[in-house]
Amino acid sequence: MKKKLTSLLLALAMVSSLAACGNSDSGSGSGSDTSTGSQSTTSSTSASTSTSSADPITLRIGYMPNYASLWGVLSAMNTGAFEEEGITVELWEFADGPSEIAAMEGGSIDLAYIGKGAHTLCIQGRALVFAPSSVHTSDKIVVTADSGIESIEDLAGKRIAYNSGSSSESTLQSALSQAGLTEADVELFDMDVSYMVSAMVSGTVDVAVAWNPYTTEILNQVEDSKEIEFSNGSINLSSWICLPDYAEENHDILVRFSRALYKGMDYGSNPDNWEEVAQWCADQTKTSLEANLAQTGDATWFDIATLTSNLQDGTMEGYYDHLQQDFLDGESITEDEAVDMSTVVLYDVMREALGI
């Protein structure tokens, strides 16, 4: 049985210590605007002036306040990779992928980072993927000590907070499927991810299916709470997206952005640079260095060599095909909605940006 938030839960959320972190936008364009000029610094390892002959452009970029969303773009900003391409980046914060897509449709932002769940909206034709970011091979959910949950099979009958349309929903569906459960076997509360901390602290729910930094906040604030990790071979992929019309009209801009982004990802994926990148993310999200360092182990962060190899040997296509199959298996999309993923993912932009 699905339930929307009660007025009590909303009131609790308003006083949550994390509520200010959401600062999300549902399409109005009022996110936090941070340009490279005021936010980033240029590292000594990069060029200090633009080497691009293309016309300078400012791009409004949607992100979520966590390491996975920011590691690549902030690395590109702070090492001068965007500057080399004549690109100025303005960062706008959102709570989740569906909100970012709505903002793009409303004209508030140009490009955005999404987690796994929002790829369903790409399959449904609302956006296109033009660059991969990272891949996770396991999912995590957070449970309270009082819930008695030790494995995903113990989710039966529990009160579960999730965020529909995002990676939260896809993770939940994956867990239920692996445990042999359905939505009818649990009590579901669909809520904004920023409310989940209050819901867990108050005991309104037993389980939160979220992502960092919210999962870390729950672990810090709810005594003896813990993560339940599971893997059923699903692919938890994150990507960079744009609207179909934008892709049709701005192919060269996507290539320039991607080329700079990949240089940033190459820098940020190096473990020797993780602490520096984590500090950039901490500065942007107004969170601690320690909290961001803890997130460096959440995924495999793509570098240029891996991206090139994965595109050349078909691994990348396999990731996105597998992603759609996960959605089919979890009934996030129907068989009628399934598409040829090459119509959703702009592999030509990826290859051109990588020079292959």
PLY file of the C-alpha trace (Angstrom):
ply
format ascii 1.0
element vertex 356
property float x
property float y
property float z
element edge 355
property int vertex1
property int vertex2
end_header
0.00 0.00 0.00
1.45 3.37 -1.03
0.95 6.44 1.12
1.78 10.08 0.57
3.27 12.14 3.41
1.03 13.02 6.30
0.89 16.55 7.66
2.77 15.33 10.73
5.65 14.05 8.64
5.79 17.27 6.70
5.97 19.22 9.92
8.77 17.01 11.14
10.59 17.48 7.87
10.46 21.23 8.21
12.56 21.06 11.33
14.99 18.48 9.96
18.60 19.48 10.12
18.91 18.36 6.53
15.96 20.23 5.09
18.14 23.12 4.03
20.38 20.75 2.08
17.63 19.88 -0.41
17.26 23.42 -1.77
15.59 21.74 -4.71
13.86 23.09 -7.75
10.93 21.56 -9.58
11.32 23.58 -12.75
11.12 27.21 -11.70
14.81 27.89 -12.21
15.42 29.09 -8.67
18.20 26.67 -7.79
21.54 27.73 -6.33
23.43 29.51 -9.10
27.17 29.10 -8.75
29.40 30.01 -11.68
32.99 29.04 -12.26
34.06 32.61 -11.69
32.85 32.73 -8.11
33.07 29.09 -7.06
35.94 27.17 -8.63
39.66 27.63 -8.59
42.04 26.59 -11.31
44.63 23.99 -10.39
48.27 24.44 -11.29
48.07 21.36 -13.52
45.77 22.97 -16.10
45.88 25.73 -18.65
45.05 29.17 -17.28
43.58 30.52 -20.48
41.11 29.19 -23.01
42.60 27.28 -25.93
39.28 26.82 -27.70
38.53 28.74 -30.88
34.80 28.11 -30.45
32.48 30.85 -29.26
32.36 31.17 -25.46
29.17 29.80 -23.91
27.58 29.66 -20.47
25.80 26.42 -19.55
23.35 26.00 -16.69
23.98 22.62 -15.11
21.65 20.70 -12.80
23.16 18.63 -10.03
22.22 16.90 -6.78
24.06 17.69 -3.54
26.26 14.59 -3.35
29.69 13.42 -4.42
28.45 11.19 -7.26
26.70 14.10 -8.94
29.53 16.60 -8.55
32.86 14.76 -8.71
33.29 14.98 -12.49
31.90 18.43 -13.17
33.74 20.07 -10.27
36.97 18.37 -11.33
36.51 19.79 -14.82
35.75 23.23 -13.40
38.64 23.33 -10.97
41.30 21.96 -13.33
40.43 24.41 -16.10
39.03 21.83 -18.52
35.85 23.82 -19.18
37.86 26.99 -19.57
39.90 25.31 -22.31
36.63 24.67 -24.19
35.37 28.23 -23.72
32.63 27.05 -21.35
31.44 28.82 -18.22
29.41 26.59 -15.91
26.60 27.69 -13.61
25.60 25.03 -11.08
21.95 24.71 -10.03
20.95 22.35 -7.21
18.00 19.94 -7.34
16.75 17.13 -5.14
16.41 14.47 -7.83
16.53 13.63 -11.53
12.81 14.08 -12.34
13.00 17.63 -10.94
16.00 18.34 -13.16
14.23 17.08 -16.27
11.21 19.22 -15.43
13.53 22.21 -15.05
15.09 21.54 -18.45
11.64 21.33 -19.98
10.81 24.65 -18.35
13.96 26.27 -19.76
15.70 26.81 -16.42
18.76 24.63 -17.08
20.53 23.17 -20.10
22.14 19.92 -18.94
21.90 17.70 -15.87
23.29 14.71 -14.00
20.88 11.86 -13.17
21.06 8.66 -11.17
19.65 5.31 -12.25
15.94 5.86 -11.71
15.50 8.93 -13.92
16.74 6.94 -16.93
13.16 5.65 -17.20
12.18 9.16 -18.29
14.85 9.01 -20.98
13.43 5.71 -22.20
10.02 7.40 -22.28
11.42 10.08 -24.60
11.76 13.07 -22.29
15.58 13.28 -22.33
18.69 11.82 -23.96
21.91 10.54 -22.40
25.07 12.08 -23.85
27.74 11.07 -21.30
28.14 8.35 -18.64
29.40 9.27 -15.18
29.81 6.24 -12.93
28.53 2.73 -12.35
27.53 0.97 -9.13
27.15 -2.80 -8.88
25.42 -2.93 -5.49
22.58 -0.99 -3.88
22.04 0.06 -0.28
19.05 0.75 1.92
19.13 2.13 5.47
17.14 0.55 8.31
16.50 1.40 11.94
17.70 -0.86 14.74
14.14 -1.32 16.01
12.97 -2.61 12.63
14.67 -5.97 13.15
15.74 -6.00 9.50
18.89 -7.98 8.81
18.40 -8.72 5.10
16.13 -7.63 2.28
13.86 -10.59 2.94
12.98 -8.92 6.25
11.41 -5.93 4.44
8.04 -7.70 4.45
5.48 -5.69 6.40
7.84 -2.76 7.02
7.22 0.97 6.50
9.49 2.11 3.69
10.28 5.66 2.56
11.21 6.03 -1.09
11.30 8.70 -3.79
9.35 7.80 -6.93
10.93 8.30 -10.33
14.48 8.32 -8.97
17.18 5.75 -8.21
15.44 5.32 -4.86
12.46 3.68 -6.56
14.58 1.48 -8.81
16.67 0.33 -5.83
13.50 -0.46 -3.88
12.04 -2.45 -6.76
15.30 -4.34 -7.18
15.37 -5.23 -3.47
11.74 -6.36 -3.42
12.22 -8.47 -6.53
15.32 -10.15 -5.17
13.56 -10.84 -1.86
10.55 -12.33 -3.63
8.30 -9.53 -2.39
5.90 -7.11 -4.07
4.69 -3.62 -3.16
1.63 -5.24 -1.60
3.90 -6.89 0.97
5.22 -3.59 2.38
3.88 -0.18 3.42
5.28 2.49 1.10
5.64 6.21 1.78
6.52 8.25 -1.32
8.37 11.41 -0.25
11.04 13.91 -1.19
14.41 12.42 -0.29
15.23 15.39 1.96
12.30 14.43 4.25
13.60 10.92 4.87
15.99 11.91 7.63
13.14 13.33 9.74
10.98 10.32 8.95
13.66 7.94 10.18
14.57 10.05 13.24
10.91 10.25 14.30
10.29 6.55 13.74
7.58 7.24 11.16
9.24 4.71 8.84
11.49 1.70 9.36
13.42 1.95 6.11
14.76 4.71 3.87
15.81 4.01 0.32
17.96 7.02 -0.54
21.45 8.08 -1.53
24.30 10.07 -0.04
24.42 12.49 1.73
20.98 11.54 3.11
21.92 7.96 3.96
24.97 9.21 5.87
22.82 11.73 7.76
20.42 8.97 8.77
23.29 6.77 9.96
24.65 9.69 11.99
21.32 10.75 13.51
19.47 7.47 14.05
21.17 5.42 16.74
22.26 1.94 15.63
20.78 2.39 12.16
22.65 0.48 9.47
22.90 -0.16 5.75
21.67 -3.36 4.14
23.69 -4.01 0.99
22.58 -6.34 -1.77
23.34 -7.09 -5.39
21.41 -9.08 -7.95
23.53 -8.27 -10.97
21.64 -5.07 -11.74
23.44 -2.02 -13.13
23.17 1.23 -11.18
24.35 3.70 -13.80
24.51 7.49 -13.60
24.65 9.77 -16.64
24.57 13.29 -18.05
21.46 14.22 -20.01
19.80 16.92 -22.14
16.49 17.37 -23.90
16.07 15.82 -27.37
15.60 19.24 -29.00
18.74 20.54 -27.31
20.76 17.60 -28.61
19.50 18.14 -32.14
20.41 21.83 -32.10
23.64 21.74 -30.05
25.68 18.69 -31.02
28.97 20.63 -30.97
28.25 22.07 -27.52
27.58 18.58 -26.14
30.90 17.40 -27.58
32.77 20.36 -26.06
31.13 19.89 -22.68
31.77 16.14 -22.74
35.39 16.56 -23.77
35.98 18.86 -20.80
33.94 16.65 -18.48
35.98 13.57 -19.42
39.21 15.43 -18.63
37.74 16.27 -15.24
36.63 12.68 -14.71
40.11 11.47 -15.61
41.49 13.69 -12.86
38.77 12.95 -10.33
38.84 9.16 -10.79
42.47 8.98 -9.67
42.48 7.90 -5.99
45.44 10.22 -5.41
43.06 13.14 -6.08
40.03 11.92 -4.13
40.63 14.06 -1.08
41.00 17.21 -3.19
37.86 16.40 -5.19
35.98 15.55 -1.99
36.90 18.98 -0.61
35.52 20.66 -3.73
32.28 18.70 -3.28
32.18 19.59 0.41
32.60 23.28 -0.41
29.81 23.16 -2.98
27.33 21.24 -0.82
28.30 22.88 2.49
28.99 19.47 4.01
32.07 17.99 5.66
35.15 16.64 3.92
34.73 13.40 5.83
31.17 12.92 4.57
32.31 13.34 0.98
35.36 11.14 1.36
33.04 8.41 2.60
31.22 8.58 -0.74
34.32 7.94 -2.85
33.76 4.21 -2.37
30.17 4.32 -3.63
30.93 3.61 -7.30
33.41 2.90 -10.06
34.36 6.35 -11.36
35.00 6.31 -15.10
38.32 7.56 -16.46
39.16 8.25 -20.11
40.91 4.91 -20.69
37.98 2.93 -19.29
35.41 4.98 -21.20
37.34 4.50 -24.43
37.70 0.76 -23.91
34.06 0.34 -22.88
32.85 2.13 -26.01
35.16 0.21 -28.30
34.34 -3.28 -27.00
30.59 -2.80 -26.51
30.65 -2.75 -22.70
29.03 0.67 -22.52
26.17 -0.37 -24.80
25.77 -3.43 -22.60
25.48 -1.26 -19.49
22.60 0.76 -20.93
20.86 -2.30 -22.39
21.16 -4.01 -18.99
19.79 -0.88 -17.32
16.62 -1.04 -19.41
16.25 -4.74 -18.64
16.45 -3.90 -14.92
13.56 -1.48 -15.40
11.57 -4.14 -17.24
12.25 -6.72 -14.55
11.26 -4.24 -11.83
8.19 -3.13 -13.83
9.34 0.50 -13.87
8.58 0.44 -17.58
6.36 -1.82 -19.67
7.34 -3.97 -22.63
5.53 -1.45 -24.85
7.76 1.35 -23.52
11.04 -0.51 -24.12
13.18 0.97 -26.89
16.41 0.42 -28.75
18.77 2.10 -26.28
20.86 3.49 -29.13
17.97 5.91 -29.68
18.28 7.10 -26.06
22.07 7.20 -25.65
24.15 9.50 -27.87
27.11 7.19 -28.42
28.26 9.39 -31.31
28.76 12.33 -28.91
30.69 10.08 -26.53
32.99 8.81 -29.27
33.59 12.22 -30.79
34.40 13.75 -27.42
36.89 10.93 -26.75
38.37 11.12 -30.25
37.56 7.52 -31.18
0 1
1 2
2 3
3 4
4 5
5 6
6 7
7 8
8 9
9 10
10 11
11 12
12 13
13 14
14 15
15 16
16 17
17 18
18 19
19 20
20 21
21 22
22 23
23 24
24 25
25 26
26 27
27 28
28 29
29 30
30 31
31 32
32 33
33 34
34 35
35 36
36 37
37 38
38 39
39 40
40 41
41 42
42 43
43 44
44 45
45 46
46 47
47 48
48 49
49 50
50 51
51 52
52 53
53 54
54 55
55 56
56 57
57 58
58 59
59 60
60 61
61 62
62 63
63 64
64 65
65 66
66 67
67 68
68 69
69 70
70 71
71 72
72 73
73 74
74 75
75 76
76 77
77 78
78 79
79 80
80 81
81 82
82 83
83 84
84 85
85 86
86 87
87 88
88 89
89 90
90 91
91 92
92 93
93 94
94 95
95 96
96 97
97 98
98 99
99 100
100 101
101 102
102 103
103 104
104 105
105 106
106 107
107 108
108 109
109 110
110 111
111 112
112 113
113 114
114 115
115 116
116 117
117 118
118 119
119 120
120 121
121 122
122 123
123 124
124 125
125 126
126 127
127 128
128 129
129 130
130 131
131 132
132 133
133 134
134 135
135 136
136 137
137 138
138 139
139 140
140 141
141 142
142 143
143 144
144 145
145 146
146 147
147 148
148 149
149 150
150 151
151 152
152 153
153 154
154 155
155 156
156 157
157 158
158 159
159 160
160 161
161 162
162 163
163 164
164 165
165 166
166 167
167 168
168 169
169 170
170 171
171 172
172 173
173 174
174 175
175 176
176 177
177 178
178 179
179 180
180 181
181 182
182 183
183 184
184 185
185 186
186 187
187 188
188 189
189 190
190 191
191 192
192 193
193 194
194 195
195 196
196 197
197 198
198 199
199 200
200 201
201 202
202 203
203 204
204 205
205 206
206 207
207 208
208 209
209 210
210 211
211 212
212 213
213 214
214 215
215 216
216 217
217 218
218 219
219 220
220 221
221 222
222 223
223 224
224 225
225 226
226 227
227 228
228 229
229 230
230 231
231 232
232 233
233 234
234 235
235 236
236 237
237 238
238 239
239 240
240 241
241 242
242 243
243 244
244 245
245 246
246 247
247 248
248 249
249 250
250 251
251 252
252 253
253 254
254 255
255 256
256 257
257 258
258 259
259 260
260 261
261 262
262 263
263 264
264 265
265 266
266 267
267 268
268 269
269 270
270 271
271 272
272 273
273 274
274 275
275 276
276 277
277 278
278 279
279 280
280 281
281 282
282 283
283 284
284 285
285 286
286 287
287 288
288 289
289 290
290 291
291 292
292 293
293 294
294 295
295 296
296 297
297 298
298 299
299 300
300 301
301 302
302 303
303 304
304 305
305 306
306 307
307 308
308 309
309 310
310 311
311 312
312 313
313 314
314 315
315 316
316 317
317 318
318 319
319 320
320 321
321 322
322 323
323 324
324 325
325 326
326 327
327 328
328 329
329 330
330 331
331 332
332 333
333 334
334 335
335 336
336 337
337 338
338 339
339 340
340 341
341 342
342 343
343 344
344 345
345 346
346 347
347 348
348 349
349 350
350 351
351 352
352 353
353 354
354 355
